């Protein structure tokens, strides 16, 4: 009888261990949730950094004329009265090569 009881207790113990490691809410689920928490923390830190940058930019736009002037110059192409605007145009590399290739092959 004692052996039968020990065998039943051993089977129950093994069943509980299997459920602990593989069942719903078991260790596998806990590890997966811990990984998700770490990923979410990393994403939150990145978004917090982005929000701080945007907040500083908003503050500069509200209180600083230099930020507004910089935006007007870069995005709208505005210049101050009395300034001279120069635009530098780089030669098109593809257009120059096609003309040279045509002359090199004897075509004009």
C-alpha positions as CSV (number, residue, x, y, z in Angstrom):
1,X,0.0,0.0,0.0
2,X,2.9,2.4,0.8
3,X,4.5,1.7,-2.5
4,X,1.2,2.4,-4.3
5,X,0.8,5.7,-2.4
6,X,4.4,6.7,-3.2
7,X,3.8,5.9,-6.9
8,X,0.6,8.0,-7.0
9,X,2.4,10.9,-5.3
10,X,5.3,10.6,-7.8
11,X,2.9,10.7,-10.8
12,X,1.1,13.8,-9.3
13,X,4.5,15.5,-8.8
14,X,5.5,14.8,-12.4
15,X,2.1,16.0,-13.7
16,X,2.5,19.2,-11.7
17,X,6.0,19.8,-13.0
18,X,4.9,19.3,-16.6
19,X,2.1,21.7,-16.0
20,X,4.4,24.2,-14.4
21,X,6.9,24.2,-17.3
22,X,4.6,23.8,-20.3
23,X,1.1,24.6,-19.3
24,X,-0.9,27.9,-19.6
25,X,0.7,30.4,-17.3
26,X,3.8,28.3,-16.9
27,X,7.4,29.2,-17.0
28,X,7.5,29.4,-20.8
29,X,4.7,32.0,-20.7
30,X,6.6,33.9,-17.9
31,X,9.8,34.0,-20.0
32,X,7.9,35.2,-23.1
33,X,6.2,38.0,-21.1
34,X,9.6,39.1,-19.6
35,X,11.0,39.4,-23.1
36,X,8.0,41.4,-24.2
37,X,8.4,43.7,-21.2
38,X,12.1,44.3,-22.1
39,X,11.2,45.1,-25.7
40,X,8.4,47.5,-24.6
41,X,10.8,49.2,-22.1
42,X,13.4,49.7,-25.0
43,X,10.7,51.1,-27.2
44,X,9.4,53.4,-24.5
45,X,12.9,54.8,-23.9
46,X,13.3,55.5,-27.6
47,X,9.9,57.2,-27.7
48,X,10.7,59.2,-24.6
49,X,13.9,60.5,-26.2
50,X,11.9,61.5,-29.3
51,X,9.3,63.3,-27.2
52,X,12.0,65.2,-25.4
53,X,13.5,66.3,-28.7
54,X,10.2,67.4,-30.0
55,X,9.4,69.2,-26.8
56,X,12.6,71.1,-26.9
57,X,11.9,72.0,-30.6
58,X,8.4,73.3,-29.7
59,X,9.9,75.3,-26.8
60,X,12.4,76.8,-29.2
61,X,9.7,77.7,-31.7
62,X,7.6,79.3,-29.0
63,X,10.3,81.4,-27.3
64,X,13.2,81.7,-29.8
65,X,13.3,83.8,-32.9
66,X,16.4,82.1,-34.1
67,X,14.6,78.7,-34.5
68,X,11.8,80.4,-36.5
69,X,14.3,82.2,-38.7
70,X,16.2,78.9,-39.3
71,X,13.0,77.1,-40.3
72,X,11.9,80.0,-42.6
73,X,15.3,79.9,-44.3
74,X,15.6,76.2,-44.7
75,X,12.0,75.1,-45.4
76,X,10.6,78.2,-47.2
77,X,13.8,79.6,-48.7
78,X,13.2,83.1,-47.2
79,X,16.0,85.7,-47.1
80,X,16.4,88.9,-45.1
81,X,16.2,92.3,-46.8
82,X,19.6,93.3,-48.1
83,X,20.9,89.7,-48.4
84,X,22.0,88.2,-51.7
85,X,20.8,84.8,-52.5
86,X,23.2,82.4,-54.3
87,X,22.2,79.0,-55.6
88,X,24.9,76.5,-56.5
89,X,23.8,74.0,-59.1
90,X,25.9,70.8,-59.4
91,X,26.4,69.5,-62.9
92,X,24.5,66.4,-63.8
93,X,27.0,63.5,-63.9
94,X,24.7,61.3,-66.0
95,X,24.1,64.0,-68.6
96,X,27.9,64.7,-69.0
97,X,28.8,61.0,-69.5
98,X,26.1,60.3,-72.1
99,X,27.5,63.0,-74.4
100,X,31.0,61.7,-74.0
101,X,29.9,58.2,-74.8
102,X,28.2,59.2,-77.9
103,X,31.3,61.0,-79.2
104,X,33.5,58.1,-78.3
105,X,31.4,55.7,-80.4
106,X,31.6,57.9,-83.5
107,X,28.1,59.2,-83.3
108,X,27.3,62.9,-83.3
